[in-house]
Amino acid sequence: MRNIVYCLLLIIITVSCKNKPGKSEEYFTDRTPPKKKEIPQFDFTVDPPVGWIMFDTVINKLSLRFMKSQDAPASENPLVNILVADMEKKNIADFTETNMAYLQKNMPGVAIKEKGSIAVQSIEARWFTYTKEQNGVKREMINYIIPLHGVAYMITCGTNAGTMKKYRPVFDKIVHSFKG
């Protein structure tokens, strides 16, 4: 559980950064499987919107898929990242609640706003929204969690404050394009 929460925290922090992709964010083509349990990493597809780039990378031994709009103004900064994590035999409701509780406990200023269910390719998935401030930038976030074969495909999307309403349909469309 600690690893899942650590991964989620790392993703949230990474999504909030305004840095442009650099050498460490090159396309990921070959991976070494985890030693403990084989957790699928890039065995899924999602369709990036027109004008968005998608790239796979490894950061601190975590395999991540990122999507970034090439056309959006810096004042909006819409970003998406996807992490695959072991659900540790939890059901989707418990897994989602655990992740929300961890965020609130370990990230000062995080405020959970809404939560709900979403059907993704006939899979019962969950989502929750929250706000946070990092490095002086207020962000609006949504985390989608898609359970499949004992792992959670966690799709975290964020925008600068005031622009989530504009990008929520884009984020929903990305999530609905998921195929595991």
C-alpha positions in Angstrom: 0.0 0.0 0.0 2.8 2.4 0.9 4.3 1.9 -2.6 0.9 2.7 -4.3 0.5 5.9 -2.3 4.1 6.9 -2.9 3.5 6.4 -6.6 0.3 8.4 -6.6 2.0 11.2 -4.7 4.9 11.3 -7.1 2.5 11.4 -10.1 0.6 14.3 -8.6 3.8 16.3 -8.0 5.1 15.5 -11.5 1.8 16.5 -13.2 1.9 19.9 -11.4 5.4 20.8 -12.6 5.5 23.3 -15.4 8.8 22.1 -16.8 8.9 21.2 -20.5 9.8 17.6 -21.5 13.5 17.0 -21.4 15.9 14.2 -22.0 14.6 12.1 -19.1 11.2 12.0 -20.8 12.2 10.2 -24.0 10.0 7.5 -25.4 10.1 4.3 -23.3 10.6 1.3 -25.4 12.1 -1.4 -23.2 11.4 -2.1 -19.5 12.7 -4.5 -16.9 9.8 -6.2 -15.1 9.4 -5.7 -11.4 11.1 -8.4 -9.3 8.2 -9.0 -6.8 5.0 -9.2 -8.9 4.6 -8.6 -12.6 2.5 -5.5 -12.9 1.6 -4.5 -16.4 3.0 -1.2 -17.3 2.3 -0.1 -20.9 0.0 -2.9 -21.9 -2.9 -0.5 -22.4 -3.9 2.1 -24.9 -5.4 5.5 -24.6 -6.1 8.0 -27.5 -4.5 11.4 -27.0 -6.6 14.3 -28.3 -5.6 16.1 -31.5 -2.8 18.5 -30.7 -1.6 16.5 -27.7 1.7 14.5 -27.4 2.0 11.3 -25.6 5.2 9.8 -24.3 6.3 7.0 -21.9 9.1 7.4 -19.5 10.6 6.0 -16.3 11.2 8.3 -13.3 12.6 6.9 -10.1 11.9 3.4 -11.4 8.3 4.2 -12.0 6.9 3.7 -15.5 4.7 6.6 -16.5 2.7 7.6 -19.5 2.3 11.4 -20.0 0.1 13.4 -22.3 0.5 17.1 -22.8 -1.3 19.7 -25.0 1.0 21.4 -27.5 -1.5 24.1 -28.1 -2.8 25.1 -24.7 -1.6 28.3 -23.2 0.8 28.1 -20.3 -1.8 29.7 -18.1 -3.9 26.6 -18.4 -1.2 23.9 -18.4 -3.4 20.8 -18.9 -1.5 17.6 -18.2 -2.3 13.9 -17.9 -0.2 11.0 -16.5 -1.0 7.4 -16.1 0.5 5.0 -13.6 -0.3 1.3 -13.1 -0.3 0.0 -9.5 -1.1 -3.2 -7.6 -4.5 -2.9 -5.9 -3.3 -5.2 -3.1 -6.5 -7.2 -3.4 -8.7 -4.2 -2.5 -11.9 -3.5 -4.2 -12.2 -0.3 -6.3 -14.1 1.6 -3.6 -11.6 0.8 -0.8 -8.6 1.5 -3.1 -10.1 4.9 -4.1 -10.9 5.8 -0.5 -7.4 4.9 0.6 -5.8 7.1 -2.1 -8.0 10.0 -1.2 -7.2 9.7 2.5 -3.5 9.5 1.7 -3.6 12.7 -0.4 -5.4 14.6 2.4 -3.1 13.4 5.1 0.2 13.8 3.3 -0.2 16.7 1.0 -1.0 20.0 2.8 -3.7 22.0 1.2 -5.3 19.2 -0.8 -9.1 19.4 -0.7 -11.2 16.6 -2.1 -14.2 18.2 -3.9 -16.3 15.5 -5.6 -16.2 11.8 -6.3 -18.2 9.4 -8.4 -18.3 6.3 -10.6 -17.7 6.0 -14.3 -18.0 3.1 -16.7 -15.0 2.6 -18.9 -15.2 -0.2 -21.5 -17.8 -1.8 -19.2 -15.4 -1.6 -16.2 -16.7 0.0 -13.1 -14.2 2.7 -12.4 -14.0 5.7 -10.0 -13.0 9.3 -10.1 -12.4 12.1 -7.6 -11.6 15.8 -8.0 -9.4 17.8 -5.7 -7.6 21.1 -5.5 -4.1 21.8 -4.4 -1.4 24.4 -4.5 2.2 23.6 -5.4 5.0 26.1 -5.8 2.5 28.9 -5.6 0.4 27.6 -8.5 -3.2 26.6 -7.8 -4.2 23.4 -9.6 -7.5 21.6 -10.2 -7.1 17.9 -10.4 -9.1 14.8 -11.3 -8.0 11.2 -10.7 -9.6 8.3 -12.5 -9.0 4.8 -11.2 -9.7 1.9 -13.6 -9.4 -1.5 -12.0 -8.5 -4.4 -14.2 -7.1 -7.9 -13.3 -6.0 -6.8 -9.8 -4.2 -3.6 -10.9 -5.3 0.0 -11.0 -4.7 2.2 -14.0 -4.6 5.6 -12.3 -5.1 8.5 -14.7 -4.4 11.8 -13.1 -5.3 14.9 -15.0 -4.8 18.5 -13.9 -5.1 22.1 -15.0 -4.3 25.5 -13.5 -7.1 26.8 -11.4 -10.1 28.1 -13.3 -9.7 25.9 -16.4 -10.9 22.4 -15.3 -14.4 23.0 -16.7 -12.9 23.6 -20.1 -10.7 20.4 -20.0 -13.0 18.0 -18.1 -14.6 16.8 -21.3 -11.2 16.2 -22.8 -10.0 14.2 -19.8 -13.3 12.2 -19.8 -12.7 11.4 -23.5 -9.1 10.2 -22.8 -10.4 7.9 -20.1 -13.2 6.5 -22.2 -10.6 5.7 -24.9 -8.8 3.3 -22.4 -8.3 -0.2 -23.6 -6.6 -2.7 -21.2 
